[in-house]
Amino acid sequence: MAHDAQTRSCRAPTIVADAILHTFGVPWPEMNDGLTYRDVVSSSDTDTTLIDYYSRKHKNSAPLQGWLQRIENGQISVDGIVVKNPKATVRAKSELVYHRLPWKEPDAPHLLHVLYEDDDMIALRKPSGLQVLPGGLFQQRTVLTQLQWREACKPNCSSNQEMAHPVPVHRLGRGTSGVLLCAKTKLAKIRLAAYFADGTAVVKNSDSASARRKILKKYRALVTGIVEDDEVVIKQPIGMMNYHGVAKGLYVASPSGKPSLSKVNVLERDTEKHQTLVEVEIQSGRPHQIRIHLAFIGHPLLGDPLYDSGGQPKCFNSEVDDRNHAQDGGYQRPVNPVPGDCGYHLHAHQVALAQPITDVAMHVVAPLPSNLLMRKTAELHG
């Protein structure tokens, strides 16, 4: 059983990874490969028209007119036959396939820096602007894709490997840089995922001396305004609200949400620029937790386009215009900010954990970007 990450380091040598070992990454092609989505018609949907099926089952993908456009373009097949008639009926157990045409994804960095690697895991320094897993407009330009391409280029790769390629075991926001842990084996994936799950599960007791910590995460952030207290503990629950442009809903500060805890320590106050440099330790790992919590106490991340004071979005307009659809039939990119928008200053600086197989204590540090260095340190580097 893994022990407390802090006490373990006092009893055994610790692996310290605080410098970039090497860099990898392949430049992105101009266009991605498109996508294929498959559905099998249930008995309750038999005799439904093709347009009714898609506009009802997948209304978050495209408005009615958008699905009509996709069908008439020949992008949908039924049991292997392209069907361009939106009023054609579908039968139970029929396989429907929608082919999303290739598109040019928004610009994103492609280089990844390796901080630590062994047979079980990799610790990366993710750049700001790169999405971790596929979603929305980013289906190819992700960390996961670069890991897959890297593995495919390795010589003498065996088809009997336990995992085909390394996979991230947690997420960082697209605009967040810093330490990202990836598993190379199934067992490592299970154990690392359990570390994160356990940290969230004990959040209610995380300020107790008895709380067991299998992983500790510290972030560096630049926030608006002057944080008066040297230390702030934020226990605001995080829930969801409906928000146009985010199909599954937007995470916000909510009294009916899930327990969440962040500990904020002030590193430096800049009264001239009216901003504060802080270190944030999180036990739970709710999506956008640091952005929401700091906004909740009245100090949103500097440059955050989405969250405002109180941990709520700056815009609440959630109206959908079915007449407004993109060239491929899907919804236009929302005018209002969405979670993947960048511009804020947040860096996953340090992670302390047990190596998932050997249980040896590890301390992984991602070098800080210059704008998150303390002024004295920045002057020395300058």
C-alpha positions as CSV (number, residue, x, y, z in Angstrom):
1,M,0.0,0.0,0.0
2,A,1.3,3.5,-0.9
3,H,2.1,5.7,2.1
4,D,1.7,9.4,2.6
5,A,3.7,11.2,-0.1
6,Q,5.2,13.6,2.4
7,T,6.2,11.1,5.1
8,R,7.5,8.6,2.6
9,S,10.1,11.0,1.3
10,C,11.6,11.2,4.8
11,R,12.3,7.5,4.9
12,A,13.6,6.7,1.4
13,P,15.5,8.3,-1.4
14,T,13.4,10.4,-3.7
15,I,13.6,10.5,-7.4
16,V,13.8,14.2,-8.4
17,A,13.0,15.2,-11.9
18,D,13.4,18.9,-12.3
19,A,14.9,19.4,-15.8
20,I,14.0,18.6,-19.3
21,L,15.6,15.4,-20.5
22,H,14.6,15.6,-24.1
23,T,12.0,16.9,-26.5
24,F,9.8,15.2,-29.1
25,G,6.9,16.1,-31.4
26,V,5.9,16.0,-35.0
27,P,4.5,19.2,-36.8
28,W,0.8,19.0,-37.4
29,P,-0.5,18.3,-40.9
30,E,-2.6,21.1,-42.3
31,M,-5.7,19.0,-42.2
32,N,-6.7,16.2,-39.9
33,D,-8.1,12.9,-41.1
34,G,-11.8,13.6,-40.3
35,L,-13.8,11.4,-38.0
36,T,-16.2,8.5,-38.2
37,Y,-19.1,8.2,-35.8
38,R,-21.1,4.9,-35.6
39,D,-24.6,4.3,-34.2
40,V,-26.8,1.2,-34.1
41,V,-30.5,1.9,-34.3
42,S,-32.5,0.7,-31.2
43,S,-35.9,-1.0,-31.5
44,S,-37.5,2.2,-30.0
45,D,-36.1,4.2,-32.9
46,T,-37.2,1.9,-35.7
47,D,-39.2,3.7,-38.6
48,T,-37.7,7.0,-37.5
49,T,-36.6,9.2,-40.4
50,L,-32.9,9.7,-40.8
51,I,-33.1,13.5,-40.2
52,D,-35.3,13.0,-37.1
53,Y,-32.8,10.4,-35.7
54,Y,-29.7,12.6,-36.0
55,S,-31.3,15.9,-35.1
56,R,-32.8,14.4,-32.0
57,K,-30.0,12.0,-30.9
58,H,-27.1,14.3,-31.7
59,K,-28.5,17.8,-31.5
60,N,-25.4,19.0,-29.7
61,S,-23.3,18.3,-32.8
62,A,-25.4,20.3,-35.3
63,P,-28.7,22.2,-35.7
64,L,-31.5,20.7,-37.9
65,Q,-30.3,22.5,-41.0
66,G,-26.7,21.3,-40.4
67,W,-27.8,17.6,-40.3
68,L,-29.8,18.2,-43.5
69,Q,-26.7,19.5,-45.1
70,R,-24.6,16.5,-43.9
71,I,-27.1,14.0,-45.2
72,E,-27.5,15.7,-48.6
73,N,-23.7,15.8,-48.9
74,G,-23.6,12.0,-48.7
75,Q,-21.8,11.9,-45.4
76,I,-24.1,9.4,-43.8
77,S,-24.5,5.7,-44.7
78,V,-27.0,3.1,-43.5
79,D,-25.7,-0.5,-43.5
80,G,-22.9,0.5,-45.8
81,I,-25.0,2.4,-48.3
82,V,-24.8,6.2,-48.6
83,V,-28.3,7.7,-48.1
84,K,-28.9,11.3,-49.2
85,N,-32.7,11.3,-48.5
86,P,-33.3,12.9,-45.0
87,K,-36.8,11.3,-44.9
88,A,-35.5,7.8,-45.4
89,T,-36.6,5.6,-42.5
90,V,-34.2,3.6,-40.3
91,R,-34.7,0.1,-39.0
92,A,-33.8,-1.6,-35.7
93,K,-30.2,-2.9,-35.6
94,S,-29.2,-0.9,-38.7
95,E,-25.7,0.6,-38.5
96,L,-25.5,4.3,-39.2
97,V,-22.2,5.9,-40.0
98,Y,-21.6,9.6,-40.1
99,H,-18.3,10.7,-41.8
100,R,-17.1,14.1,-40.5
101,L,-15.0,15.7,-43.3
102,P,-11.3,16.6,-42.5
103,W,-10.8,20.1,-41.2
104,K,-8.0,22.4,-40.2
105,E,-7.8,22.5,-36.5
106,P,-6.8,25.7,-34.6
107,D,-3.1,26.4,-34.2
108,A,-1.5,24.5,-31.3
109,P,2.1,23.7,-30.2
110,H,3.4,20.3,-31.1
111,L,6.6,19.9,-29.0
112,L,6.5,18.1,-25.7
113,H,9.3,18.0,-23.1
114,V,10.1,14.9,-21.1
115,L,10.9,15.5,-17.5
116,Y,11.0,11.8,-16.4
117,E,10.6,8.4,-18.1
118,D,10.8,4.8,-17.0
119,D,9.2,1.5,-18.1
120,D,5.9,2.4,-16.4
121,M,5.3,6.1,-16.9
122,I,6.3,9.4,-18.5
123,A,6.1,12.8,-16.9
124,L,5.8,15.6,-19.5
125,R,6.0,19.3,-19.5
126,K,2.9,20.3,-21.5
127,P,2.9,23.7,-23.2
128,S,0.1,26.1,-22.9
129,G,-2.2,25.9,-25.9
130,L,-2.1,22.1,-26.4
131,Q,-5.1,20.0,-25.6
132,V,-4.5,16.7,-23.7
133,L,-7.3,14.5,-25.1
134,P,-9.5,14.8,-28.2
135,G,-12.5,17.0,-27.9
136,G,-14.4,19.7,-29.9
137,L,-12.3,21.3,-32.6
138,F,-9.2,19.5,-31.4
139,Q,-9.3,15.8,-32.5
140,Q,-5.8,15.4,-33.8
141,R,-3.7,18.3,-32.3
142,T,-3.5,16.7,-28.8
143,V,-0.9,15.3,-26.4
144,L,-2.4,11.9,-26.9
145,T,-1.7,12.0,-30.7
146,Q,1.9,13.0,-30.2
147,L,2.4,10.1,-27.8
148,Q,0.8,7.7,-30.3
149,W,3.1,9.0,-33.1
150,R,6.1,8.8,-30.9
151,E,5.4,5.1,-30.1
152,A,4.7,4.3,-33.7
153,C,8.2,5.5,-34.7
154,K,10.0,3.4,-32.2
155,P,12.0,0.5,-33.7
156,N,11.3,-3.2,-32.8
157,C,7.9,-2.4,-31.3
158,S,6.2,-5.7,-30.3
159,S,2.5,-6.2,-30.9
160,N,2.4,-8.0,-27.6
161,Q,3.2,-5.0,-25.6
162,E,0.9,-4.5,-22.5
163,M,-0.3,-1.1,-23.9
164,A,-0.1,0.1,-27.5
165,H,1.0,3.5,-26.4
166,P,1.3,5.8,-23.3
167,V,-1.8,7.6,-22.3
168,P,-2.4,10.7,-20.0
169,V,-3.9,9.7,-16.7
170,H,-5.3,13.2,-15.9
171,R,-6.0,16.4,-17.7
172,L,-4.6,19.9,-17.7
173,G,-6.7,22.7,-19.3
174,R,-5.6,23.6,-22.8
175,G,-4.3,26.9,-21.6
176,T,-2.5,25.4,-18.6
177,S,1.2,24.3,-18.9
178,G,3.3,22.1,-16.7
179,V,3.5,18.5,-15.3
180,L,1.4,15.9,-17.1
181,L,1.6,12.3,-16.0
182,C,1.2,9.5,-18.5
183,A,1.1,5.7,-18.0
184,K,2.9,3.2,-20.2
185,T,1.3,0.0,-18.8
186,K,-2.2,-1.0,-17.8
187,L,-1.1,-1.5,-14.1
188,A,0.6,1.9,-14.0
189,K,-2.6,3.5,-15.5
190,I,-4.8,1.9,-12.9
191,R,-2.6,2.9,-9.9
192,L,-2.0,6.5,-11.1
193,A,-5.7,7.0,-11.8
194,A,-6.4,5.7,-8.3
195,Y,-4.0,8.3,-6.8
196,F,-6.0,11.1,-8.4
197,A,-9.3,9.5,-7.4
198,D,-8.3,8.9,-3.8
199,G,-7.1,12.5,-3.5
200,T,-10.5,13.7,-4.6
201,A,-12.3,11.2,-2.3
202,V,-10.6,12.4,0.9
203,V,-11.0,16.1,0.2
204,K,-13.5,16.5,3.0
205,N,-10.7,15.5,5.4
206,S,-7.8,16.9,3.6
207,D,-7.1,19.5,6.3
208,S,-6.8,16.7,8.9
209,A,-3.4,15.3,9.9
210,S,-4.8,11.8,9.2
211,A,-5.6,12.5,5.6
212,R,-3.7,10.1,3.4
213,R,-2.1,11.7,0.4
214,K,-0.8,9.6,-2.5
215,I,-0.3,12.5,-4.8
216,L,0.4,16.2,-4.2
217,K,0.0,18.8,-6.9
218,K,1.2,22.4,-6.7
219,Y,0.5,25.0,-9.3
220,R,1.8,28.5,-9.9
221,A,-0.7,31.2,-11.0
222,L,-0.9,34.9,-11.6
223,V,-4.2,36.5,-10.4
224,T,-5.8,39.8,-10.7
225,G,-5.9,42.1,-7.7
226,I,-4.0,42.0,-4.4
227,V,-4.7,38.9,-2.2
228,E,-4.5,40.3,1.3
229,D,-4.1,37.1,3.3
230,D,-0.8,35.1,3.0
231,E,-2.8,31.8,3.1
232,V,-6.3,31.1,1.9
233,V,-8.2,27.8,2.0
234,I,-11.0,27.6,-0.4
235,K,-13.7,24.9,0.0
236,Q,-16.3,26.1,-2.5
237,P,-18.1,23.1,-4.1
238,I,-18.0,23.0,-7.9
239,G,-21.1,22.0,-10.0
240,M,-22.4,22.5,-13.5
241,M,-24.6,24.8,-15.5
242,N,-26.0,24.8,-19.0
243,Y,-23.8,26.9,-21.3
244,H,-23.9,27.4,-25.1
245,G,-20.9,25.9,-26.7
246,V,-20.2,23.3,-24.0
247,A,-22.3,20.3,-24.8
248,K,-22.1,18.6,-21.3
249,G,-22.3,21.9,-19.3
250,L,-19.9,24.4,-17.8
251,Y,-18.2,23.8,-14.4
252,V,-18.8,26.7,-12.0
253,A,-18.9,27.5,-8.3
254,S,-22.1,26.0,-7.0
255,P,-23.4,25.3,-3.5
256,S,-25.0,22.1,-4.7
257,G,-21.8,20.9,-6.5
258,K,-19.1,18.4,-5.4
259,P,-16.7,19.1,-2.5
260,S,-13.5,20.8,-3.7
261,L,-10.5,22.2,-1.8
262,S,-7.6,24.5,-2.8
263,K,-4.9,25.9,-0.6
264,V,-3.5,29.2,-1.8
265,N,-0.2,30.7,-0.6
266,V,0.8,34.2,-1.7
267,L,4.4,34.4,-3.1
268,E,4.5,38.0,-4.3
269,R,2.3,41.0,-4.5
270,D,2.7,43.6,-7.2
271,T,0.8,46.7,-6.2
272,E,1.9,48.6,-9.3
273,K,0.4,46.1,-11.7
274,H,-2.4,45.2,-9.2
275,Q,-1.7,41.5,-9.4
276,T,-0.5,38.6,-7.1
277,L,1.7,35.6,-7.8
278,V,0.4,32.6,-5.9
279,E,1.1,28.9,-5.3
280,V,-2.0,26.7,-5.2
281,E,-2.1,23.1,-3.8
282,I,-5.1,21.1,-4.7
283,Q,-6.2,17.8,-3.2
284,S,-9.4,17.3,-5.3
285,G,-9.1,17.6,-9.0
286,R,-12.4,19.1,-10.3
287,P,-12.3,20.4,-13.8
288,H,-11.1,24.1,-13.9
289,Q,-10.9,24.0,-10.1
290,I,-8.1,26.6,-9.7
291,R,-9.7,29.0,-12.2
292,I,-13.1,28.7,-10.5
293,H,-11.8,28.9,-6.9
294,L,-9.6,31.9,-7.4
295,A,-12.4,33.7,-9.3
296,F,-14.7,32.7,-6.5
297,I,-12.7,34.7,-3.9
298,G,-12.6,37.7,-6.2
299,H,-9.2,37.1,-7.8
300,P,-9.7,35.5,-11.3
301,L,-6.5,34.3,-13.1
302,L,-5.0,37.2,-15.0
303,G,-6.2,37.0,-18.6
304,D,-8.8,34.3,-18.0
305,P,-11.4,34.9,-20.7
306,L,-14.1,32.8,-19.1
307,Y,-14.4,33.0,-15.3
308,D,-15.2,36.2,-13.4
309,S,-15.5,37.0,-9.7
310,G,-17.7,34.6,-7.9
311,G,-16.5,31.6,-10.0
312,Q,-19.2,32.2,-12.7
313,P,-18.8,32.8,-16.4
314,K,-18.5,36.4,-17.7
315,C,-21.4,35.7,-20.2
316,F,-24.5,33.7,-19.4
317,N,-26.2,33.9,-22.9
318,S,-27.0,30.3,-23.8
319,E,-29.3,30.9,-26.8
320,V,-28.8,28.7,-29.8
321,D,-29.6,29.9,-33.4
322,D,-30.4,26.9,-35.5
323,R,-29.9,28.9,-38.6
324,N,-26.3,29.6,-37.8
325,H,-24.1,26.6,-38.7
326,A,-20.6,26.1,-39.9
327,Q,-19.4,24.9,-43.3
328,D,-19.4,21.3,-42.2
329,G,-23.0,21.6,-40.8
330,G,-22.0,21.9,-37.1
331,Y,-22.5,24.8,-34.8
332,Q,-20.4,27.9,-35.4
333,R,-17.7,28.5,-32.8
334,P,-19.5,30.3,-29.9
335,V,-19.0,34.0,-29.6
336,N,-18.9,33.7,-25.8
337,P,-15.7,32.3,-24.2
338,V,-15.4,28.5,-23.6
339,P,-13.2,26.5,-21.2
340,G,-10.6,25.7,-23.9
341,D,-9.8,29.4,-24.6
342,C,-6.3,30.4,-23.5
343,G,-4.8,33.6,-22.2
344,Y,-4.7,32.9,-18.4
345,H,-1.5,32.2,-16.5
346,L,-1.5,28.8,-14.8
347,H,1.3,26.2,-14.5
348,A,1.3,22.8,-12.9
349,H,4.7,23.3,-11.2
350,Q,5.3,20.3,-9.0
351,V,3.9,16.8,-8.4
352,A,4.9,14.5,-5.6
353,L,3.8,10.9,-5.8
354,A,4.9,7.3,-5.5
355,Q,6.2,5.6,-8.6
356,P,3.1,3.4,-9.4
357,I,5.0,0.1,-9.5
358,T,8.1,0.4,-7.3
359,D,6.5,2.8,-4.8
360,V,9.6,4.9,-4.7
361,A,8.9,8.6,-3.8
362,M,9.1,11.0,-6.8
363,H,9.2,14.7,-7.0
364,V,8.6,16.1,-10.5
365,V,9.1,19.7,-11.2
366,A,8.3,21.5,-14.5
367,P,10.4,24.6,-15.0
368,L,8.4,27.8,-14.7
369,P,7.6,30.1,-17.6
370,S,9.3,33.5,-17.1
371,N,6.0,35.3,-16.3
372,L,5.4,33.1,-13.3
373,L,8.9,33.6,-11.7
374,M,9.2,35.8,-8.7
375,R,10.7,39.1,-9.6
376,K,14.0,38.5,-7.8
377,T,14.4,35.2,-9.6
378,A,13.4,36.7,-12.9
379,E,16.0,39.4,-12.5
380,L,18.7,36.7,-11.9
381,H,17.6,34.8,-15.0
382,G,17.4,38.1,-17.0
